[in-house]
Amino acid sequence: MTSSSLQESVGGFPVPSNPVPTTPQRAPSPEETSAMLFDFMAHLGCISDARALDSIMHTELSLSHFRVLMQLRLYAHPVPLHELAEATSLSLASTGRNVDKLVHLGLVDRREDPRDRRVKLVSVTEKGRHELDEMSGRRDDAVREILRQLPVDLRVGLHQSLDAIVNGGFWDCPPGASHPTRIPPARNTDTESEHGV
């Protein structure tokens, strides 16, 4: 690519000298932007989730096992089994079976609550965290590969738009200050656990 075809570099990315105008004559409605955003996220999820599922297929774990494991990582302390069941929208029996498997594999620790021996406290182990990190890394690699396939000018525009939104002070909560305490419920989670899907 010659210097005549470029005017500047933004964030280390070359920008075409005649970029397509990005300001529409009619501003899209919040509903239209929402639909476009969800469509974009669906495209990312379609490919990155497929990569993540490929990695699960090579383990002894089902989606329900990973669901329990991911939920446990959100807690900074061991949690009662019934609380974990509520957070993952699984029945207590299904949660118990998932935890049994994860304990057997060394991914989860389970022990009695010293204040009440009837209560079982569960937490993710270092091995479990490593397993989740490996899976997240493969998913992140897939997202980066998707973005590499975009034309440079589109990737620059996307980066600039996201940067303006994330760091623009539009929300009361600073970026990265809040973390989810509950994983959204999946469909047929008990059925998945029953059949080991």
VEXLO-606510 format. One record per residue: x, y, z of N, C-alpha, C in turn; residue in three letters. Coordinates in steps of 0.001 Angstrom, whole numbers, plus 500000, padded with zeros to 6 digits. Layout:
! VEXLO-606510
- neast nnorth nup caeast canorth caup ceast cnorth cup resn
- X Y Z X Y Z X Y Z Ala
...
***
This chain:
! VEXLO-606510
- neast nnorth nup caeast canorth caup ceast cnorth cup resn
- 500850 498815 500000 500000 500000 500000 500886 501235 500000 Met
- 500694 502189 499081 501558 503356 498929 501084 504482 499815 Thr
- 501985 505483 500005 501652 506619 500852 500527 507447 500263 Ser
- 500351 507410 498925 499295 508194 498296 497918 507649 498616 Ser
- 497853 506378 499018 496554 505781 499317 496165 505968 500773 Ser
- 497088 506564 501584 496825 506765 502997 497022 508231 503362 Leu
- 496256 508718 504333 496441 510081 504816 496995 510105 506226 Gln
- 496562 509134 507046 496975 509159 508434 496921 507758 509008 Glu
- 497418 507646 510229 497342 506390 510968 496674 506663 512301 Ser
- 495652 505881 512631 494923 506062 513879 495129 504826 514730 Val
- 495698 505012 515912 495914 503872 516796 496802 502811 516182 Gly
- 497698 503232 515290 498586 502269 514656 497994 501619 513428 Gly
- 496733 501929 513109 496077 501343 511941 496001 502382 510823 Phe
- 496355 502009 509611 496236 502945 508490 494774 503181 508141 Pro
- 494457 504405 507803 493095 504766 507428 493081 505198 505968 Val
- 492179 504654 505143 492110 505054 503738 491935 506552 503595 Pro
- 492493 507107 502511 492438 508557 502305 491027 509053 502041 Ser
- 490164 508192 501522 488785 508580 501253 487828 507630 501962 Asn
- 487788 507698 503289 486906 506783 504010 485448 507064 503708 Pro
- 484642 506030 503822 483212 506192 503599 482629 507008 504735 Val
- 481833 508043 504461 481240 508845 505535 480465 507953 506490 Pro
- 480657 508208 507810 480009 507360 508803 478789 508030 509432 Thr
- 478563 509307 509150 477428 510006 509741 476217 509875 508836 Thr
- 475166 509167 509283 473987 508993 508440 473172 510274 508386 Pro
- 472393 510418 507305 471540 511596 507199 470459 511569 508268 Gln
- 469985 510389 508599 468986 510268 509646 469576 509412 510763 Arg
- 469623 509961 511966 470184 509210 513078 469314 507987 513370 Ala
- 469924 506827 513512 469135 505631 513823 468523 505745 515217 Pro
- 467382 505135 515382 466718 505147 516677 467442 504212 517632 Ser
- 467247 504369 518946 467845 503435 519898 467448 501989 519603 Pro
- 466210 501785 519139 465749 500438 518813 466526 499859 517632 Glu
- 466779 500680 516621 467529 500219 515452 468976 499905 515821 Glu
- 469567 500781 516640 470946 500543 517075 471030 499304 517951 Thr
- 470023 499128 518808 469987 497947 519658 469935 496673 518815 Ser
- 469087 496670 517805 468967 495500 516940 470276 495224 516211 Ala
- 470941 496288 515741 472216 496123 515048 473296 495608 516002 Met
- 473291 496114 517242 474274 495683 518231 474103 494210 518560 Leu
- 472856 493778 518761 472610 492379 519077 472958 491477 517891 Phe
- 472740 491980 516685 473104 491209 515497 474623 491032 515439 Asp
- 475349 492108 515737 476815 492056 515760 477301 491072 516822 Phe
- 476699 491150 518006 477091 490253 519092 476782 488801 518742 Met
- 475670 488594 518023 475305 487239 517621 476338 486664 516660 Ala
- 476840 487508 515742 477866 487048 514811 479146 486661 515568 His
- 479551 487501 516524 480727 487184 517322 480513 485898 518110 Leu
- 479340 485803 518742 479054 484644 519571 478987 483358 518782 Gly
- 478479 483435 517559 478328 482243 516732 479671 481558 516525 Cys
- 480702 482356 516231 482012 481788 515936 482797 481494 517208 Ile
- 482809 482463 518149 483595 482257 519370 483024 481145 520228 Ser
- 481685 481038 520296 481090 479962 521072 481364 478604 520441 Asp
- 481409 478576 519107 481717 477319 518426 483121 476855 518795 Ala
- 484069 477800 518858 485432 477441 519253 485452 476939 520702 Arg
- 484691 477628 521565 484652 477233 522975 484029 475845 523119 Ala
- 482970 475599 522334 482328 474288 522396 483265 473192 521919 Leu
- 484078 473501 520920 485066 472532 520448 486002 472131 521585 Asp
- 486383 473120 522400 487294 472814 523498 486606 471983 524564 Ser
- 485308 472214 524789 484566 471427 525769 484460 469977 525313 Ile
- 484306 469778 524006 484132 468432 523475 485335 467541 523772 Met
- 486498 468162 524020 487697 467386 524287 487941 467213 525785 His
- 486938 467534 526601 487042 467346 528042 485957 466379 528499 Thr
- 485964 466078 529785 484933 465225 530360 483744 466040 530848 Glu
- 483716 467328 530546 482710 468220 531103 481583 468505 530126 Leu
- 480391 468715 530671 479237 469130 529881 479087 470646 530008 Ser
- 478139 471203 529278 477877 472635 529381 477421 473005 530787 Leu
- 476650 472124 531412 476187 472397 532768 477353 472424 533749 Ser
- 478340 471558 533541 479519 471578 534405 480240 472913 534291 His
- 480421 473369 533059 481096 474644 532860 480269 475794 533410 Phe
- 478966 475676 533331 478084 476710 533869 478286 476857 535378 Arg
- 478321 475740 536075 478559 475755 537517 479945 476309 537820 Val
- 480929 475890 537049 482306 476328 537263 482436 477837 537061 Leu
- 481821 478352 536009 481894 479786 535738 481201 480593 536826 Met
- 480089 480090 537315 479387 480798 538383 480227 480841 539652 Gln
- 480862 479729 539977 481682 479679 541184 482835 480675 541130 Leu
- 483371 480897 539935 484503 481817 539822 484109 483253 540156 Arg
- 482815 483557 540100 482366 484915 540394 482410 485228 541887 Leu
- 482477 484191 542709 482453 484402 544153 483871 484484 544716 Tyr
- 484037 485372 545689 485344 485523 546336 485482 484609 547545 Ala
- 484451 483822 547840 484466 482955 549014 483627 481710 548711 His
- 483816 480623 549456 482992 479426 549257 481511 479744 549482 Pro
- 480651 479101 548693 479214 479371 548796 478450 478080 549075 Val
- 477320 478188 549766 476499 477003 550020 475969 476430 548714 Pro
- 475779 475137 548693 475317 474456 547494 473965 474995 547029 Leu
- 473056 475281 547967 471732 475768 547573 471803 477152 546940 His
- 472765 477964 547379 472937 479291 546787 473469 479177 545361 Glu
- 474377 478234 545143 474910 477984 543802 473799 477503 542877 Leu
- 472931 476621 543385 471818 476121 542575 470904 477258 542153 Ala
- 470616 478162 543071 469744 479295 542750 470389 480210 541720 Glu
- 471680 480463 541866 472383 481373 540960 472469 480828 539545 Ala
- 472549 479511 539392 472678 478906 538066 471351 478438 537487 Thr
- 470254 478613 538251 468920 478191 537814 468844 476688 537569 Ser
- 469660 475934 538295 469606 474482 538265 468914 473986 539536 Leu
- 468343 472801 539475 467770 472223 540688 468901 471870 541644 Ser
- 468560 471710 542915 469569 471366 543906 470201 470013 543586 Leu
- 469377 469069 543121 469894 467742 542785 470864 467813 541603 Ala
- 470502 468566 540567 471375 468690 539397 472673 469394 539754 Ser
- 472567 470432 540582 473767 471143 541016 474680 470211 541792 Thr
- 474092 469389 542655 474884 468447 543427 475618 467454 542545 Gly
- 474946 466948 541502 475597 465999 540594 476725 466668 539813 Arg
- 476499 467907 539384 477549 468634 538671 478756 468860 539571 Asn
- 478497 469241 540817 479585 469485 541763 480342 468187 542048 Val
- 479613 467069 542165 480271 465772 542378 481313 465507 541292 Asp
- 480933 465736 540055 481847 465502 538927 483042 466447 538982 Lys
- 482765 467719 539280 483835 468715 539313 484796 468461 540466 Leu
- 484278 467989 541592 485143 467641 542719 486022 466456 542336 Val
- 485441 465469 541671 486192 464287 541234 487352 464666 540317 His
- 487143 465694 539482 488182 466121 538541 489152 467124 539162 Leu
- 488916 467502 540410 489810 468442 541075 489592 469891 540699 Gly
- 488453 470190 540065 488174 471556 539629 487412 472362 540679 Leu
- 486781 471665 541610 485968 472307 542652 486291 471658 543992 Val
- 486268 472475 545032 486468 471983 546393 485131 472034 547139 Asp
- 484837 471012 547923 483595 470984 548695 483919 470564 550127 Arg
- 483398 471327 551076 483653 471016 552480 482475 471445 553348 Arg
- 482432 470939 554570 481348 471289 555475 481516 472708 555999 Glu
- 480396 473379 556207 480410 474689 556833 480688 474472 558322 Asp
- 481770 475054 558856 482083 474840 560275 480993 475330 561221 Pro
- 480151 476235 560740 479068 476749 561583 477829 475864 561531 Arg
- 477728 475065 560477 476574 474174 560317 476988 473034 559395 Asp
- 477257 471873 559956 477788 470762 559167 476795 470224 558145 Arg
- 475545 470621 558273 474549 470186 557282 474718 470936 555971 Arg
- 475406 472072 556005 475593 472916 554823 476927 472594 554159 Val
- 476898 472359 552848 478119 472103 552076 478546 473379 551359 Lys
- 479790 473766 551558 480348 474937 550901 481214 474504 549723 Leu
- 481046 475154 548605 481812 474794 547407 482561 476016 546878 Val
- 483697 475778 546273 484513 476847 545689 485339 476266 544552 Ser
- 485738 477126 543630 486544 476679 542500 488003 476584 542933 Val
- 488709 475561 542471 490123 475385 542804 490998 476115 541794 Thr
- 492288 476159 542066 493221 476778 541119 493202 476030 539788 Glu
- 493071 474716 539859 492980 473931 538630 491724 474309 537847 Lys
- 490630 474544 538567 489397 474957 537909 489535 476316 537253 Gly
- 490191 477243 537945 490408 478572 537369 491264 478479 536104 Arg
- 492273 477617 536169 493138 477445 534997 492340 476896 533817 His
- 491449 475945 534068 490628 475373 533006 489750 476446 532360 Glu
- 489156 477301 533188 488312 478377 532668 489141 479407 531902 Leu
- 490337 479698 532402 491218 480649 531710 491593 480127 530330 Asp
- 491853 478821 530245 492208 478218 528960 491041 478342 527976 Glu
- 489840 478085 528458 488659 478167 527617 488406 479611 527181 Met
- 488556 480553 528115 488365 481968 527786 489399 482431 526772 Ser
- 490625 481929 526908 491673 482297 525972 491355 481860 524557 Gly
- 490808 480639 524413 490442 480157 523086 489297 480987 522500 Arg
- 488347 481372 523351 487240 482204 522882 487753 483576 522456 Arg
- 488659 484161 523259 489205 485477 522931 490012 485432 521634 Asp
- 490747 484349 521429 491498 484193 520179 490548 484176 518985 Asp
- 489395 483534 519165 488421 483472 518080 487880 484858 517755 Ala
- 487603 485663 518780 487101 487022 518558 488150 487861 517841 Val
- 489411 487742 518267 490472 488507 517609 490613 488108 516143 Arg
- 490449 486829 515858 490546 486369 514477 489409 486939 513633 Glu
- 488221 487032 514232 487085 487631 513527 487395 489081 513177 Ile
- 487947 489825 514127 488230 491240 513907 489355 491427 512894 Leu
- 490295 490489 512837 491372 490589 511847 490832 490493 510421 Arg
- 489688 489854 510258 489113 489675 508928 488373 490924 508437 Gln
- 488167 491884 509334 487503 493123 508929 488470 494009 508150 Leu
- 487983 494769 507179 488830 495788 506547 489354 496747 507616 Pro
- 490566 497232 507418 491216 498055 508441 490382 499275 508803 Val
- 489805 499949 507786 489054 501172 508095 487834 500867 508969 Asp
- 487198 499706 508753 486061 499345 509588 486503 499018 511005 Leu
- 487644 498335 511142 488140 497994 512470 488534 499248 513241 Arg
- 489156 500209 512540 489512 501471 513189 488252 502201 513642 Val
- 487263 502251 512771 486017 502936 513129 485326 502265 514310 Gly
- 485326 500932 514320 484712 500198 515420 485443 500485 516720 Leu
- 486780 500462 516653 487581 500723 517850 487320 502135 518383 His
- 487294 503103 517497 487076 504480 517927 485685 504661 518532 Gln
- 484694 504052 517919 483331 504167 518438 483209 503521 519816 Ser
- 483764 502317 519963 483696 501636 521249 484466 502401 522320 Leu
- 485617 502954 521946 486410 503725 522899 485635 504957 523372 Asp
- 484965 505624 522442 484190 506812 522795 483033 506457 523724 Ala
- 482439 505274 523506 481315 504847 524339 481781 504403 525715 Ile
- 482793 503528 525736 483253 502954 527005 483876 504010 527914 Val
- 484633 504933 527337 485349 505929 528128 484714 507315 528059 Asn
- 483484 507390 527575 482839 508691 527408 482083 509210 528614 Gly
- 482065 508436 529708 481388 508901 530910 479876 508932 530792 Gly
- 479315 508028 529974 477863 508016 529793 477145 507262 530912 Phe
- 477888 506452 531683 477281 505675 532752 477861 506088 534093 Trp
- 477072 505900 535137 477518 506243 536486 478636 505325 536953 Asp
- 478551 504053 536540 479534 503068 537000 480763 503109 536097 Cys
- 481963 503288 536661 483180 503302 535836 483391 501961 535156 Pro
- 484015 501965 533958 484284 500703 533250 485074 499743 534120 Pro
- 484617 498482 534158 485328 497458 534891 485075 497449 536389 Gly
- 484235 498389 536885 484017 498462 538329 482994 497467 538816 Ala
- 482114 497036 537937 481086 496096 538366 481281 494764 537663 Ser
- 480848 493700 538320 480967 492360 537767 479658 491630 537983 His
- 479262 490772 537061 477999 490060 537232 478068 489115 538421 Pro
- 476950 488989 539117 476876 488067 540244 476022 486868 539897 Thr
- 475521 486849 538690 474646 485755 538295 474779 485532 536797 Arg
- 474963 484302 536392 475016 483973 534976 473590 483812 534477 Ile
- 473209 484474 533371 471838 484345 532871 471452 482892 532688 Pro
- 470218 482530 533061 469793 481129 532950 469775 480640 531521 Pro
- 470187 479410 531313 470149 478791 529992 468886 477959 529879 Ala
- 468520 477623 528669 467346 476800 528453 467638 475344 528778 Arg
- 466650 474696 529392 466721 473255 529644 467982 472851 530395 Asn
- 468352 473649 531402 469596 473353 532110 469516 472049 532867 Thr
- 468344 471747 533454 468218 470477 534167 468293 469302 533203 Asp
- 467695 469492 532023 467742 468432 531000 469167 468179 530553 Thr
- 469939 469296 530413 471340 469144 530021 472083 468330 531067 Glu
- 471824 468651 532339 472545 467964 533392 472178 466492 533446 Ser
- 470894 466216 533226 470432 464831 533269 471090 463975 532188 Glu
- 471274 464572 531029 471773 463802 529881 473244 464051 529591 His
- 473856 464963 530403 475289 465215 530218 475602 465918 528951 Gly
- 474693 466826 528480 474906 467529 527222 475949 468597 527430 Val
***
